Amino acid sequence: MKECDDLSRMTQPKLSPRFLRLGVLGLAVATALGLSGCASESTLRTAPPYPDVSVRGEKAEANPWKAPEGLSGEIDFWASGSTQLNEALAKRFTEISGVKVNLRDTTVARIVDDLEAARLGDMDLIYLDDWGAAAQFNELWDKVELHPGSKLREGFSEGPLVARDASIASLLVAYSTLPTIPGDWQHLVDRPEYFQRIVMVDPRRDSMTAMLLASMADEWGEEKFWEFFDQLSGGKMRVVGSDFQALNDVLSEERSIALGLPDYEGRLPHPGGSPLDTIIPDGGSVVSPHALAVAKNSDNPEAAKAFVDFMLSDEGQDIVQRNFTLPARQGWENLYGEPYGVIKQLAVDTPREELYARSQVLAEAFAQRYADRFSSAAVQAPTSTPAAN
């Protein structure tokens, strides 16, 4: 049966599995394509629609969030990650509470630069899709008491930080440019059609990539780890300076596979770009929780903490899952991705701090070993070392 599964993952036609529906239609299409004997749920998926946050799921309808009495004024919300999701959550919170949310939509690097320079301004709370970056400044954050019903996944709360959601390091595939779609990391070096088609982000500049490398080395052993990337290097992989650049490479079809990018990027609509599919490799990956924190110097701490409570409520997590992202709370799933419980995670028994330390060493060694694979935008060392997710 495993041979059949491997074949179905490796011989998919240019019609992406995202556009094959489960059930009768999926079976009919698979049969027409000669895949009926090997079709599985991992290769037959439903194309996600544009999310409509005005439509709520059953749990959100049954348990709508209610704002505490006395909230007023406004809060400044510094956030990286999905603009679409941050805006949707801020808009709904304002509708319910009457509190205006001033969203500063930015990047992890810019927020870290401001925090290091003590340029806090009127910041009331942050959301960073990089747990380690937020943890570097734990002395700035106030402890948030979670609602009793907000039971988070294991490892999604630590000190003053709580997770709102998470992403998974994945393969983003411009499937129309390839005769097959990889289902595992090893496929990238076993199949000649992926030669000169792979791009990844400089691990010195991206914490998810750095933690993925550390987790691979921990799980596989360093000999197999370096052998794998030596083969990718021999296959002319390209290393770029940001996940935006890697994403643009596959959307423009300059490359076909982006290694290690967050899963939601392959599910978000990208009008005008090559259609993408998100593949979470069968051999395992890294799940990275994204941090929420309320500033100790907040001018409106009650409203800021209420916003956190809203984002972790049934209504908030419903918005998260409708925006192609894995919710932080137990019992909630990404509507368009694999269930959390079936995702194989690499290096799960190794403490995060240990993986983080290893990621720093590996990122530098990687940059030296594969310097000839770096694009001009990724040649210079970053101004600051990436933090762990």
C-alpha positions in Angstrom: 0.0 0.0 0.0 2.9 2.4 0.8 4.2 2.0 -2.8 0.8 3.0 -4.1 0.7 6.0 -1.8 4.2 7.1 -2.9 3.2 6.7 -6.5 0.1 8.8 -6.1 2.1 11.6 -4.4 4.8 11.5 -7.1 2.7 11.1 -10.3 0.0 13.7 -9.9 -0.9 15.4 -13.2 -0.8 19.2 -13.7 -4.4 19.5 -12.4 -3.6 20.3 -8.8 -5.0 18.0 -6.0 -6.4 21.2 -4.5 -8.9 21.3 -7.3 -10.0 17.7 -7.1 -13.0 17.3 -4.7 -13.4 14.4 -2.3 -16.2 12.0 -2.9 -17.9 11.2 -6.2 -16.3 14.0 -8.2 -12.8 13.2 -6.8 -13.2 9.5 -7.7 -14.5 10.3 -11.1 -11.6 12.6 -11.9 -9.0 10.2 -10.4 -10.5 7.3 -12.4 -10.3 9.4 -15.6 -6.7 10.2 -14.9 -5.8 6.6 -14.2 -5.2 7.1 -10.5 -8.2 5.3 -9.1 -6.1 2.6 -7.5 -3.9 5.0 -5.7 -6.0 8.1 -4.9 -6.1 9.1 -1.2 -7.2 12.0 0.9 -3.7 13.4 0.8 -4.0 13.8 -3.0 -7.6 14.8 -3.3 -8.4 18.2 -1.7 -11.0 20.8 -2.1 -10.0 24.2 -3.5 -10.4 26.8 -0.7 -12.7 29.7 -1.4 -11.9 33.3 -0.5 -12.7 33.4 3.2 -15.8 35.4 4.2 -15.5 36.4 7.9 -19.1 37.6 7.9 -20.0 33.9 7.8 -19.4 32.2 11.1 -19.1 28.5 12.0 -21.5 26.6 14.3 -19.3 27.0 17.4 -18.8 30.7 16.9 -22.6 31.1 16.3 -23.4 29.1 19.4 -20.9 30.9 21.6 -20.4 34.5 20.4 -17.8 36.6 22.2 -19.1 39.3 24.6 -17.0 42.3 25.4 -16.4 43.2 29.1 -18.3 46.2 30.3 -16.5 49.5 30.3 -14.2 49.1 27.3 -13.5 52.3 25.4 -10.8 54.2 23.5 -8.3 52.6 21.1 -5.3 50.3 21.1 -2.2 50.1 18.9 -1.7 46.6 17.6 1.7 45.8 16.0 1.5 42.7 13.9 3.4 40.6 11.4 2.1 37.7 9.4 -1.1 37.6 7.4 -2.5 41.1 6.8 -5.8 39.7 5.8 -6.2 37.8 9.1 -5.0 40.6 11.3 -7.4 43.0 9.7 -10.3 40.6 9.9 -9.8 40.1 13.7 -9.3 43.8 14.4 -12.4 44.7 12.4 -14.6 42.2 14.3 -13.3 43.1 17.7 -14.1 46.8 17.0 -17.6 45.9 15.9 -18.3 44.1 19.1 -16.4 46.1 21.7 -16.4 49.6 20.2 -12.6 49.8 20.8 -10.7 51.1 17.8 -7.7 49.0 16.7 -4.9 50.9 15.1 -3.2 48.1 13.2 0.5 48.6 12.4 1.0 45.9 9.7 4.7 45.3 9.5 7.4 42.6 9.7 9.2 40.7 12.5 12.5 42.4 11.7 11.1 45.9 11.9 9.3 45.2 15.2 12.5 43.7 16.7 14.5 46.7 15.5 12.0 49.0 17.3 12.0 47.0 20.4 15.8 46.8 20.6 15.9 50.6 20.2 13.2 51.0 22.8 10.9 52.7 20.2 7.7 51.4 21.8 5.6 54.5 21.1 2.0 53.8 22.0 2.2 50.0 21.4 -0.4 48.1 23.4 0.1 44.6 22.1 2.0 42.6 19.5 1.5 39.6 17.3 4.7 38.0 15.9 4.8 35.0 13.7 8.2 34.3 15.4 7.9 33.0 18.9 11.6 33.4 19.8 11.6 37.1 18.6 8.8 37.9 21.1 10.5 35.9 23.8 13.6 38.0 23.6 11.7 40.8 25.1 9.7 39.0 27.8 10.4 41.7 30.3 8.2 44.1 28.3 5.1 41.9 28.3 2.4 41.7 30.9 0.9 38.3 32.0 -2.4 37.6 30.4 -5.0 35.4 32.2 -6.7 33.2 29.7 -10.4 32.5 29.7 -11.0 29.0 31.3 -12.3 27.7 28.0 -9.2 28.8 26.1 -7.3 25.5 26.3 -4.2 25.9 24.0 -2.2 23.1 22.4 0.8 21.9 24.3 3.7 24.3 24.0 1.5 27.2 22.8 1.8 29.2 26.1 5.0 30.1 27.9 5.7 32.9 30.4 3.8 36.1 29.3 3.4 34.8 25.7 0.3 32.9 24.3 -0.1 31.6 20.8 -3.0 32.8 18.6 -2.3 30.4 15.7 0.6 28.5 14.1 2.2 27.7 10.7 3.9 24.6 9.4 7.1 24.6 7.3 6.0 23.3 4.0 6.8 22.9 0.3 5.0 25.5 -1.8 4.7 24.1 -5.3 3.8 25.9 -8.6 2.2 22.6 -9.8 1.5 23.7 -13.4 5.3 24.0 -14.0 6.1 20.4 -13.0 5.1 16.9 -14.3 5.0 15.5 -10.7 4.4 16.9 -7.2 6.8 15.9 -4.4 5.3 14.3 -1.3 8.4 14.2 0.9 11.8 15.9 1.4 13.6 13.0 -0.2 11.7 13.4 -3.5 13.4 16.7 -4.0 16.8 15.0 -4.5 15.5 11.8 -6.1 13.7 13.3 -9.1 15.5 14.9 -11.9 12.6 17.2 -12.8 13.3 19.3 -9.7 16.8 20.2 -10.8 17.2 24.0 -10.8 13.6 24.3 -9.7 14.0 24.7 -5.9 14.3 28.0 -3.9 14.7 28.4 -0.1 15.3 31.3 2.3 18.7 32.1 3.9 18.3 30.5 7.4 20.3 33.4 8.9 17.4 35.7 7.9 14.4 33.5 8.6 13.7 31.7 11.9 11.3 29.1 10.5 13.9 28.0 8.0 16.6 27.9 10.7 14.4 25.9 13.0 13.5 23.5 10.2 17.2 22.9 9.5 17.9 22.3 13.2 15.0 19.9 13.5 16.0 18.0 10.3 19.6 17.6 11.7 18.3 16.5 15.1 15.9 13.9 13.5 18.1 12.6 10.7 21.6 13.0 12.1 24.1 15.5 10.7 25.6 13.1 8.1 22.2 12.5 6.4 21.3 16.2 6.9 24.4 17.5 5.0 24.1 14.8 2.4 20.6 16.0 1.6 21.5 19.6 1.2 24.7 18.8 -0.7 22.4 17.0 -3.2 20.1 20.0 -3.3 23.1 22.3 -3.9 24.3 20.0 -6.7 20.8 20.4 -8.1 21.3 24.2 -8.3 18.9 25.2 -5.5 18.7 28.9 -5.0 18.9 30.7 -1.6 17.2 34.1 -1.3 17.0 36.7 1.4 13.4 36.6 2.4 10.3 34.4 2.3 8.7 37.2 0.2 11.4 36.7 -2.5 11.0 32.9 -2.3 7.3 33.2 -2.7 7.7 35.6 -5.6 10.0 33.1 -7.3 7.4 30.4 -7.4 4.5 32.7 -8.2 6.5 34.1 -11.2 7.5 30.5 -12.1 11.2 31.4 -12.0 11.3 28.4 -9.6 8.7 25.7 -9.0 9.2 24.7 -5.3 9.8 26.9 -2.3 11.3 24.9 0.6 10.3 25.7 4.1 7.7 28.4 3.7 4.7 28.6 5.9 1.8 26.5 4.8 -0.8 29.3 4.7 1.1 31.1 1.9 0.3 28.2 -0.5 -3.4 28.5 0.4 -3.9 32.2 0.3 -5.2 33.7 -3.0 -2.4 35.2 -5.1 -4.1 36.8 -8.0 -1.9 36.9 -11.1 0.6 34.4 -9.8 1.1 30.8 -10.8 -1.4 28.6 -8.8 0.2 26.9 -5.8 -0.3 23.8 -3.7 0.9 23.3 -0.1 2.7 20.1 0.6 3.5 19.1 4.2 6.1 16.4 3.6 5.3 12.9 4.8 8.6 12.7 6.6 7.7 15.4 9.0 8.1 19.1 9.5 8.1 21.9 12.1 5.0 23.5 13.6 5.7 27.1 14.7 3.3 28.8 17.2 2.9 32.6 16.7 3.0 34.8 19.8 0.6 37.3 21.3 1.7 39.7 24.0 0.3 42.7 25.9 2.8 45.5 26.7 3.3 46.4 30.3 3.3 50.1 29.4 0.0 49.8 27.5 -2.2 52.9 27.8 -5.3 50.7 27.5 -4.4 47.4 29.1 -8.0 46.2 29.7 -8.9 46.7 26.0 -5.6 45.0 24.9 -6.2 42.0 27.1 -9.8 41.9 25.9 -8.6 41.7 22.3 -6.3 38.8 23.2 -9.4 37.1 24.8 -11.4 37.7 21.7 -8.7 36.3 19.4 -8.7 33.1 21.5 -12.5 32.9 21.8 -14.6 30.6 19.6 -15.4 33.6 17.4 -11.7 34.6 17.1 -10.5 31.1 16.4 -13.2 30.6 13.8 -11.9 33.7 11.9 -8.4 32.2 12.2 -9.3 28.9 10.7 -11.2 30.5 7.9 -8.1 32.4 6.9 -6.0 29.3 6.0 -4.2 29.2 9.4 -4.0 26.6 12.2 -5.7 27.9 15.4 -3.9 27.7 18.7 -6.7 26.2 20.7 -7.3 22.5 21.1 -10.3 21.2 19.2 -9.8 23.7 16.3 -8.3 22.9 12.9 -7.2 24.6 9.7 -10.2 24.3 7.5 -8.0 23.9 4.4 -5.1 21.9 5.8 -4.2 18.6 7.4 -5.5 17.9 10.9 -3.0 18.9 13.6 -2.9 15.4 15.0 -1.8 13.7 11.8 1.1 16.1 11.1 4.4 14.4 11.9 6.6 16.8 13.8 10.4 16.6 13.7 12.5 16.6 16.8 9.5 16.8 19.1 11.5 15.5 22.1 14.2 18.1 21.9 13.7 21.3 23.9 13.0 24.4 21.9 15.9 26.2 23.5 18.3 23.5 22.4 17.0 23.5 18.8 17.3 27.3 18.8 20.9 27.2 19.8 21.6 24.5 17.2 19.8 26.5 14.5 22.2 29.5 15.0 25.2 27.3 14.4 23.7 25.4 11.4 22.5 28.7 9.8 26.1 30.0 9.7 27.6 26.7 8.6 24.9 26.5 5.9 25.8 29.9 4.6 29.5 29.1 4.4 29.0 25.7 2.8 26.6 26.8 0.1 27.8 30.4 -0.5 27.7 29.8 -4.3 23.9 29.0 -4.2 23.0 32.4 -2.7 21.4 35.1 -4.8 22.9 38.6 -4.6 20.0 39.7 -2.3 21.0 37.0 0.3 24.8 37.3 0.2 25.3 39.8 3.0 24.9 38.5 6.6 21.8 39.8 8.3 22.0 42.7 10.8 20.6 40.5 13.5 20.5 36.8 14.2 17.0 35.2 13.7 15.2 34.0 16.7 13.6 30.7 17.2 9.9 30.1 16.4 
